[in-house]
Amino acid sequence: MLISLIFFYIFRRNLYINHTLNILSNRTNQKYIIMKKQITILVSLLFISFISFGQEIKAFHFTPDTTSLPDGSGVSYTTTIMVEGYLAGQTLAAPDELISICVDMEHSYLGDLVMEIVCPNDTSIILEAQGGGSTHLGEPVDAGPTDFNMVPGVGYDYCWTNYASNGTMAEAASVYSTLPPGDYTPFEPFSDLVGCPLNGPWTIIITDNWAADDGYIFNWGINFAANPGCFTMVTGRVFADVNGNNIYDSGDYPRPGITLKAEPGPYYGYTNSEGIYKMWLPTGSFTISELNVQAPWFQSFPTSPNYHSIEVLTDDYDTIPNIDFGNQASYYCPDLSVDVNLNPVVLCQTSNVYVNYQNNGTISNDNTIIQVELDEHMTYVSGGNLIDQTNNILSFDVGTVNIGQIGQFTFHIEYDCDQDLVGATACVASHIYPDDPCTEPDEGWDHSSVMVNGECVDDLEVCFTITNTGDPGDGDMQGTSEYRIYEDNSLVYTGYFQINGGEIQTICWPANGSTIRLEADQRPGHPGNSHPQETIELCGSPNNSIGYVLDVPQDDLDDFIEIDCYEVVVSYDPNDKSVIPQGIAQAHFVDTADILEYKIRFQNTGSAPAYDIYILDTISEYLDISTFRHMSSSHECSIEIVYPNIIKWTFENIMLHDSTHNEPESHGYVKFKIDQTPDNQYIDVITNSAAIYFDYNLPVITNQTFNTIGKYSDLVSPKPIIYSSKEDILVYPNPAKDFIYFELDKTQFSIEIYNIYGQLVKTCDANGLNVITIDTKELNSGMYIYSIKDNIGTLASGKVIIEK
C-alpha cells in the first residue's frame, strides 16, 4: 500500500478524487469548518490508504456541504451530489461498480432515522431502516430527552459497502451506545441500483420519525469502481480581437453566447459573459470549431484551417486550456438585441418585468433607448431609468452599450382586477434603438415597411390599420402584398393592399367573440424578419374565445424586438415550462420552419433563501442543439451543453429569496431559442420538460410541452382540394368542435372520413340533401382526412381537425 498526495479537482461544489479514498474509522482530531462553499480541513492525524499502482483507479464524488437534521416527526432532509463526467447513458452495470456510500455525520438517536439513497432515475434503496434505539452516531451535543439545541457535534465516518465486516447499523447498535465509525451493510442491497444512470443527481434522504433529537451530515460521498469515462475539460475564450494579434489582451472584448463544436461527437461548448467556454471530451483526436459566425464579424483566428486540432491523451480529469478563437469586424456597426420577460400576470397583483439587452456589434453604441409597450390593462409602477411615458409606451435610457456587453434592468407593473380578463392574453413588446440594419438592403426592396395595429370598436367590429411607415414617394409600395384574417386560427379571408409611404389602410371585420388576427406581408426584399400581425381578443358576443394568441409565432424574429405574453391567471404553478408557438389545435401543430422559444420559470417556495439552483433540460432529437441561443435569465448564470443533448444552467450563489419573506423576489427564469432539425417529418412530436434543483434537494420536474410537426396551412385548410372546376364545395368549421358541415351544390354525394393511419372511421350519404352534417361526438379529438365522392368518382378531399 502506498501513502501519497491526493490530486483533486474542485468542480463547482463537487470534489472529484481519482483514487480510492477510504475514510477510516480510526480518524482522530479531524474537524471540518464549513462556511457556504469553502471547506477548511484541519488534520492532525488522518490515515488514508491507497491501492497500489497496479490496481484499477476508482472515482470518488464528494460534496463538502453540511446538511442540518433538526428535530421532526416524519420530516425528510436531503443532500445531493451532481455526478458528471461519465459517458452519456452510462449506467451502473453491476453491484460491485458501486464501492461505497460514505457519510460524515452525528445524530443523537439512531433509532429515529430512515436513510436511503436515490439515483438519477429515482430508483432508491434503504441504507438504514429504523432501528438501533438511542445509540448515538458520532458525538452529538446531546441535551438528553429534549435535544433541541442544534449545536454541531463531532461527526464519524460511516460507509455502506457490498462486503462490510459489520451488519446493518441497527444490528451493530445492540452492543454500542455510540456506533463506531466503519463499514456497514446496507439494509437493501446495492444490486437494486443496477441500471441507474451514473451521471446526474445522487441524493441521500434522511427521515426523522420521532421527536426530541437532532444531528448533522457534515459531508458525504459516493465511490464508483473503475473510472469509466471521466472526461478531460477543454476550455478557451472567444473574443473580439481589436488589435489583431490573436491574443486576448487589453482593449479586446469577450464574445458571449457563442457555440463551439468538437468533432467527432459532436460535443459543444457555450461562451459565458467573459467569452469563456468549456466542454468535456474523452480520449481521442478532435477538431474544435466556432459555429455560426455572422456579420458584422468574421473569424480571424485560427485560419487555414479555421479550427483547432487537439489530442486528448488522458481521461483523468485533466484540463486543456487556451483553445481560443479571435473575431474581427467585417465592418463597423452596433448590432443591438433586446429581450423582455413577464413574470406570471395575476389579477390585482404587482409583477416584475425583466428587460435584457446586448450589443452583438463591432462598435459601442451611445444613447441607447429601449421602448416597452405595455398591455392596455397594465399600469407602470416603478423601476428602470424611465425617461418618458406616452400612454402605455415606456422609454428607458440605458446609455452606452459596449461591444459584447450584456445588461439588465427590472421594472414593476400592476394588472387590472377585472375578473373577465382571466384567461385573456397580456403582452409586453420591447424595441431597442437604434435598430438600423448593419447590412445594405436588398436592391429589389422598394423601401416600404408596413406595421399592423388593431382595436375592438364598440364591441361590434374589430378594425385593423395597415400603415406604410416608409417615406412618401421613396417608400411607396411598388406592388401589392397579401393580408389574411383568421378567426380562432382558421383562415377566413384573404385580401391585398398597396399603400403609399406614410399612408394607412383600415380593414374592419365583424366582432363575434372569436379571437381575430390579421397578418400582413412585407414587400419582397424587406430587411430583417418582420411578419406584421395583430390579434384582438374579447371583442363581440359571446365573449368566450380565448387562448389562441400564443398558438402562432409572434412578430419578434428580429433581434431588436421581443414580445412576451402570458395568459392572465388567478393562481399558477411556481415551476413550469412553456413554448412559443404553443401550436395550433390539440395536436399543437407547428411549421417545420418555426423557431421554438422556451421559457423555464422557477420560484423558491421554501422558507429560507436558495443558495444554488441548477436546471437541466434534455433537448429533443427533433431540435438542433447546435442552434441553441440563450436569450436571457433573471439572474447571472453559467451555461453548459452536456453531451449529447442536455443544457445545464448553474445559478451559483444566487441567494434567491423565499416566497415566505419576499414573494416578488422569489422568482427566476431562463429563456432560449432553438431551431428544429432540418429533416423533421410530418407528425413528429417534439416534447420537452426540465428538472430544477434547489440547492441539493430532489429536483422539481416541470410540465411537459409538446409540438407536432406539420405545415398547418397544408394540414388544415378551410377550402378542400377540388378536382372538378364545376363543383362548389364548402367544409366548415375547421377546426370543428361539435359538428362538421359538408355543403355542395348537388344532392347525390357521400363522405368518407379516415384517421391519420388511413383507417376508414365513418361514412355518410347525402340522402337527397345538399348538406351532410357530421356529429363529432362519434370521433375523438385529432386530425382526419375526408373524401367527397359521387357516383362517378372523387369530387374533393381535404383535412379537418376536431377539437373538443
N, C-alpha and C positions, 0 to 999 in steps of 0.2 A: 504494500500500500504506500502511496506517495502523499506527502504533505506539500501543498503547492499554493500559490496565489490563485485566487479566483478571478478569471476575466469575466466581467459582466457588462451588459449594455442596458442602460435605462431607456426604455421607450415608453413615452407618456408616463403612465403610472405603474407600469409593469416592469419588474426586474427579471431579465432573462439570464440564466446561468447555464452555460453549455457544458456542464459536468454534473455528475450525480452529486446532489447535496444531501447529506444525511444529517438531519437535525437531531443531535444526540440528546439522550436523556441525562447525561452527566454534565450538562452545562451548569456552570456556576457563575454568579455575579454578572449576568448579562442583563442589560437594561435597554429598552427601546424608548426613545423620546421622539414623539411624532407631532409635528405641527403642520397642518394642512398637507402639503405634498413633500415635505422634507423629512427624512428619517436620519437620525444620528444613531449610530450603533457604537455603544461603548462596550468593549470586550476586554475582560480581564483574562478569562480562560475560556476558550471556545475550541473544542476538538472537532475538526471537520475531516472526514475521511473521504478519500477519492479512490475510484477504481484505478487499476493500473492502466498504462497507455495502451496495452494490447486489447482492452475490452471496449465494448461499444460506448460511444458518447451518448449521454442522455440529456434531456432538456427539462429544466425546472422553471415553471412560470409562477411568479410571485407577486403579491401586492402588499405594500407596507401600510395600507390604510387600517386604522383602528375602527372596529365596529362595536358600538356600545350595546350591551344586552341588559337594559333596565328591567325592573320587575314588571311582570304582566301575567295575566291568566289567559292562555291561548293566543298570545301575541307572537307573531313571527318576525324575525330580523334576518336581513340578507346582506351578503357581501359577495361581490362578483369580480372575477378575473376575466378580462377580454383576451383570449388566446388568439394570436395571429402568427402568420409566417409559414403555415403548413400548406401543402398542395391543396388547390381548390377541390372540394368534395371529398377530401381525405377523411376517413373515419377510423375509429378505434376498432381494429380488426381482431383483437384477442385480449383477454383479461390481463395478460402479462405485459401488454403495452402500457398499461396504467400502473406505474410502480407504486405510487403512494399519494395520499392526500394528507397534508400536514397543517396543523393549526398551532399557533402560539396563543394560549388563552388562559383565563382564570374565571371560575364561577363558584358560587357558594353552595350549590346544591345540584349535583349531577342528576339525581332522580327526577328533577323538574324538566329536563331537556329532551327534545327530539331533534336530532341533527341529520340533515340529508344533503346530498349533492345533486344538482340539476345540470344536465349537459345542454349544449346549444339547441338540440331538437326537443327539449322539455322532458326527455327521459330522466328519471330520477331513481336513486336508491337511498335507503335509510342507512346512514353510517352508524348512528347510535339511537336505539329505541329507548323509550322512557324506562328508567330503572337505575338502580345504584344508590338510592336513598340519599342521605345527607352528605355523602362523600364529596369533598372539595376537588375541583380541578384547579391546579396551580395553587397560588397562595392569595386568596381573596382577602380584602379587608372586611372581615365578617363581623357584623354587628349583632349576631345572634338571630333569634326567630323573626325579627323585623329588620331585615337587611335592606334599607332603602338609601344608603349613603352615596352609592355610585362613586366611590373613591377607587381608582385603579389599584389593583394589587400587582402581584408578580405572576407573569404567565409561564406555563410549562409547555413544552413542545410535545404534542400528541400526533401520531401518524396512524392512518388506517392503510394497511397493506394486504397483499394477497397471502403472504406467508408469515404472518405475525407470530411471534413467540407467545403472545398473550391471547386470550379470548377477547370477547367484547369488553367494552369499558364496564358495563353493568356487572358482568361476571367477575371481573377483577376487583370491582369496588367492594365486594363482600369481605375482603380482608384488609382494606385500607380506609383510613379516614381522609387521607389526601391521595388521590390517584397519582402514582408516579409517572413521569414522562416516559415515552417509549412507543413501541409499535403495538397496535391493537387490530383485532379482526373486525371488519365492518359487519353490521347486523345483516345487511343484504349483500350478496356477492358482487364484485366488480364485473362479473360476466354479464350481469343485466344491463351494463352500459355498452356492450359491444354493438357497433353500428352508429354510435354517437359521432357527429362531426367533431374534428379536433379544433378547427377554427370557430371562434365565436365565444359567447359568454358562458363561463362555468360558474355556477352560483352555489354557495352554501346557504341553506336556510336553517335557522335555529328557532325552534318554537318553545317559548317559555310557557309551561302549562299551569304552574301554581304561583301563589303569591309569596312575598317576603324573601326574595333572593335576587341577585343580580350578578353581572360579570362583564368581561370584555374579551373580544378577539382582537389581539394586537396586530396580527398579520397572519396570512396563510398562503399556501402554495400547492400546486399540483404538479406531479413529476411523471412525465411520459418517458417511455423507453425509446431508444434508438432514434435520434434526431432525424425525422422522416420528411425533410423538405423545408428546413429553416432557411429562408431566402437571404440574399445579400441586398442591402439597401443601396440603390443608385440615386444620387441626388445632384442637383445643379440649379442653375438660375437662367431665366430668360430675361433679357434686359434690352433697353434702348441704348445702343452703343453710339453715343453722341460724338465722341472723338474718333471712332472708327479703329480703335486699337485691339479689338477682340477681347478686351478685359473689362470686367465690371469695376469701375473706379469712380472717383469723384466727378460729378457732373452727369453721370449716367442715371437712367431711371429704370426701376423694375417694371416688368410687364405682367400684371396679374391676369388670371383667367385664361391661361394658355394651356393647351393639351399637348402632352408629349407621348410618343408611342414607341415601344420597344418590340422588335420582331426578331425571331419567331415568338409567337404567343397568341395574340398580342397582349402586352402589358401596357398600362397607361399611368401617366402622372399628370398632375394639375397644379399650376402655379398659384401660390398664395399672394397676399398683398405685397410681399417683398420679392415676388418673382421667383420664389424657390419652389421646386417640385421634388418629389421623391417617389420611387417605385421599387418594388421588391422583386428580385429576379433569382431564379435558380442557377445552378452551374451551367455554363454554356457560352456560346458566342452570340452577340446581339448587336443590332443597329438601333440607335436612338434617334428619332426624328421629331421635329417640331411640326405640328399639324395646323392646317387652316390659317396660314399666314396671309392676311388680307391687306389690301390697300387701305391707308397710305403707307403701309410697312412692307418691307421685304427682308428676307433672311440674309444677313451679311456674313454670319459665321455660324457653323463651318460652311465652306463651299468646296465644290469639286473633290469629294462628294459633299452634299448638303446634309450629312448625318454623321454621327459619331459611331465608331465601331469599338466595342468593348469586349473583354474576356472576363467572365465571372469564373474564377478558379476555385472558389470555396463557397459553400452554402452555410457557413458557420457564423451568421450574424455579422459579417464583415460590412464595410461601407466603402463604396467607390464614389468619391466626391468630384465636384467641379466639372461635371458634364454639362457645360454651359452653351447657350445659344444667344447670339447677338442679332439684333434687328436694327435696321436703319430706315430712314424716311425716303420713300419714293418722291414725295412732295410734302409740303408743309401745310397742315390743316388741323384744327381741333375737330375731333370726332366724338361728340358728347352723347352719352346714353343715360337713361333715367329708368327707374323702377319705382312703383308705388305699391304699397301693400296695406289692405284693410284688415284690422282685427275684426272678429265677429261683430256684425251690426245687430244690436239688440234694441228693441223699443225702449225709449226713455233713458237710455244709458249713454255715458261718455265712452268713447273708444279711441284708441291710438291709430294714427295713420303714419306709416314709415315711408320716407322718401329717400331713395338711394341714387347716387349719381356717380359717373366715372368719365374720365377723359381717355378715350382709346386712340386719340390722335397723336400727331407728331409735334405739336406745339401747345403751349399752355393757352388757356383762354381766360381773359379778364371779363368782369361784369357779367357773369353767368346768372341767368334768371331761369327759375322753374315756375311754371304756372300749373296749378291744380284746380280742375273744375269739380266741384262737389255736386253730389246728387241734390235735387231740389228739396229733399226732406232733411238734409243735413245742415247743421249750424256750426261754423268755426268757433272754437272756444279759446284756444291758446296754442303757442308753440311755433318754432321756426322763426326765421328772420323775415317776418311778413312786412312787405313794403307797400302793398296795395291790395285792396279788396273791392272788386266791382261785382255786385250781386253775389253770385256763387263762384266766381273765379278769383282764386288767391294767387298772388305773385310773391315769390320768395327770392331774396338775393343770396346767392351762395358764393359770390365773389370770384376769386381766381381759382381755377382748377388746373393743376399742373399735369404734365404728361403721366399717365398711368394712375393718377390719384383717384382714390375711392372715398366718397363722403356720404354722410347720412344725417338727416335730421328727422325729428318726430313732431307732429302736432296733434291736437286733440279735437275731436268733433263730437257733437251730440245729435242723436237721431230722434225724430218725432215720436209721439206717443200714440198715434192713430192706429188702433187695432186692425183696421182694414188694410194696413200695409204689411202685415205678417205674410211672408211668402213671396212678396214682391222682391225685385232685384235692385239693390242700391249699388251704384258705381261711382268711382272717382277716376278721373283721367288726368294724367300728368304729361307735361310737354316741356322739354328743356331747350333753351335758346342760348346761342344761335343754333339753328338747325339746317344751315345751308349745306347741301351735299358737297363732299370733298372732290368728287369726280365731275368731269364735264358731262352735261346732259346729252342724251341721245339726239343726234341731228334730226331725227324724224319727229321729235316731240314738238307740238305746236305751242308750248308754254302755257297751256291752260292747266288748271288744277281745281278739282271740284271737292266740295265738302257737303255733308248732309246734316240737317237738323230736323227735329220733329216735335210736335206737341199735340196734346189732346184738346180739341176745341169744343167747349160746351158739352162734353160727353156725347157728342153726336158724330164727330168725324175726327180722323187723325190726319193732320196736314204736315207734309214734309216740304222742306225747301232745299233745292239743289242749287248751290252757289258756286259760280266760277270765280275763284279768288285771283285769277290771273289778271294782268293789266289789260285795260281796254285796248283793243287793236292788236297789240303784240301777243296777248293771251287769249284771243278769241279761239273758240273751238273750230277746227277746220273740217270737222265731220261729226257724225252722231256717235253717241255712246248709249249703251243699254242700261236701263234700270229695271229692277224686279221688286215686286211686292209679295210678301209672304204673310200668311195667316197661320199662326201656330206652327211655323216652319214648313208649311205647304205652299208651294208657289201658286199664286192665284192670278198674277197679272205681269205681263212684260211690256215695256214701252221703251221709247227712245227720246233723247234730248240733245239739243245743240244750243249752247249758251255763249254769248259774247263775254269777254272779260269784264268782271265787276257786276254781272247781271245775275238774276235769280229766277228760277222756275219753281212754282208751287204745285204740288200734287197732293190732292186730298182723297181719302178713302173712307167709306162708311165705317163708323165705330160699332162693333158688335160684341165687344167684350174679349175678342181674341187678342193675342199678342201680335202686333203688326210690325213688320220690319221692311224697310226699304234699303236696297243696295244699289249703288250707282258705280259705274265703271269709269276709271280714268281713261284718257286718250292714250293711244299707243306711244311708247317711249317715255311715259311719265317716270321721273326718277323715284327710286325707292320702292316700297312695297305697299303703297296705300290702296286700301279697299274700302272706300267710304260707305258707311251704313249708319242707320239709326233705328232703334227699337223702342216702341211705345207699349207699355202695359197698362192695365186697369183703365181702359177707356171704352165706354159703351156699356150695354147691358145684355145679358148677365155678366157681371164684372168678376169672373172667376177663372180666367185663363191666365195662369202664371206658371213660372218655371221653365220658360223656353229661351230666355235671353242667353244663358250660358251654354246652350247646346251647340252653338256655332262659334267659330273664331271671331275675336274682336278685331277692330281695325287698329292694331298696335304692333304690326310686324316690323315697322321702322324702329330702330333703337332709341330715337329721341322721343318716342311716345310710348306710354304704357298705361293700360286701363286695367283696373282691378275691381271686381264685382263680388257681391256677397248677397245671398238671399236672406232677407230680414227674418230674424227668429226671436223667440222669447226665451229659449234656452238652447244649449249646444253642447256637443262633445268637446271637451277641452283638448283632446289629442286626435287629430284626424288628418286625412289626406284628400286632396281634391285635384281634379284635372280640368283644364280648359283647352279645347272644347270638351264639354261633357259628352257630346254626341247626340244624335237625333234618334228619337223613339226609344223604346225599352232596350233595344239592342245597342244603343249608344253608337250609332254609325258615325264614322269619321272618314274623310277622304284620305287616300294614300299619301297625298302631298301635305296634309295638315301637320304642323309642328305642335307637339304636345307640351303644355306648360303645367308643371306640377307644383303644388304647394303642400308642405308638411307643417302643420301647426302643433305646438306643444304648450302645455301650461303646467306649472308646478302647483298642484292642488294639495300639497302636503302642509305641514305646519312649521317648516323651517326652510331656509334657503337651500337650493340645489347647487353644489359646488361645481360639478361637471355634468355635461349632458352629451350623449353620443346618439347619433342617428345612423342607422344602416338601412339602405334601400337597395334591394336586388332588382336590377333593371331587366325588363322583359327581353326575350330573344328577338322580338319584333321591333325593338328600338336600337338605334345605332349609338353605342356608348361613346364612340369617338367624337360625336357631335354634342356631347353634354356641355351645357353652358350654365354656370351658376349665375343667377340673376341678382339675388340679394339674400340677406339674412338679417334677423332682428339684432343679433349680436355678432361680434367678431368670432370667426371660427376658422379652422383648418379643414381642408377637403382632400380626401384620398380616393383614388379609383382602385379598389381592391380586386385583384384578379379573381375570376374573369369578368364579373359584371356587377360589382357592388360599389355603390357610392357611400362613403363614410364621412359624416360631418362630426367634428370634435369641437365642442364648446368648453374649452379648458378654463377653469376658474371663472365660470360665468356668473356665479353667485346670484342665480335667478331667484327673485323674491317669491315667497309663497303666497298663495291667494288668501290665506287667513289674515295676513298682516298688510299686504299691499296687492290687492287684486289687479289693478291696472298694469302693474309692472311684473306680473307673474306669467305673462305670455311671451312666446317666441315663435319663430318660424324660419323655414328655409324655402327657397323658391328657385326652380330651374327649368330650362327648356331642353328639349331633346328631339332630334329628328327620328322618323321611322326608318327602318332598314329599307333599301330600295326594292327588294324583291317580295315585299308583303303581298299576300294573296287575299282575294275576296273571302270574307267570313273569318279570317284570322282574328283572334281576340287578344288584345293587349291588356294584361292585368298588372296591377301594381299596388303594393302596400309597403309600409315602413315599420321598423322597430325603433322605439325611442327608449333610451336608457337614462334614467335619472340617477346620477352617481352610480352605485353598484347594485341598484335594485333590479328585480326582474323586469324585462322590457315591457313597455306598453305597445301592443300591436295595433296599428291603425286599421280603419276600414279598408276594404279593397276597392280600388277604382277599376273600371274596365271600359274598353272601347272596341267596337267591332269594325274591321276594315271593310271599306266598300264605298266607292264614289256615290254619294247619296243621290245625286241627280240622275245617275244611271239605275240605281236600285229602286227608287221610288219616284215616279213622275205622275202628276195629275192627269197626264194625257197618255192613253195607251198607244202602242205601236200598231198603226192601222195598215193593213195590207191591201186595201182597196180604196181608191180615192172617192168611190161612190158612197162610202159609209160615213155617217156622222155618229160618233160614239162618245159617250161621257161615262167616266168611272169616278165616283165621289162618295164620301170624302176620303182623302188619302193623306195621312193615316186615318183609319177608321176606329171608332170606339164601340158603337152599338150595332150599326147597320152599314152595309156597303150597297150602293146602288149602281147597277149597270143599265144605262139608258141608251137605246138605239132608235133609229127611225124606221124600224121594222118590228114585226111581232113574232117571227119564226126564227128563234135562235136559242142557244143554250150556253151555259157557263160550266167550265171545268176549273177546279181550284186544286193546286198542288202545293205541298210543303217544299222547303228548300232542298229536301233529299230526293225530290222528283216523285214522291208518292201521291197518288190521287186521294184527296181527302173529302171532296164534295163536288157534286154535280147538281145542276138545277136548270129547268126548262122554262122558257118564257110563257108558254101556255096561252098564246094569243095576246099577251100584253107587250108593251114596248119597254117595260122596266122589269128587271129582276132584282129583288131585294134579298140580300143575304143577311141573316141574323148571326152576328158574330159570337153569340153565346155558345155556339157549337164548335168554335175554333179557339185555340189557345193564342195568347199574345205571340207575335212574331211576324216574320215576313212570309208572304205567299206569292205564288206565281199563278196568274189566271190566263185562260184561253177562251176566247169568244168564238163560237162556231155556228154555222148554219148548215143546211143540207148539202151545200157544195164544198165547203171547206172552212179553214180558219179565217175569220174576219180580222181579228186583232188579238194581241196578247200584251201582258204587262206585269207589273209587280205592285203589290199593295202591302202595307203594314197594318197590323191590328194591334192597337194599344188599349189595354183595359185598366 
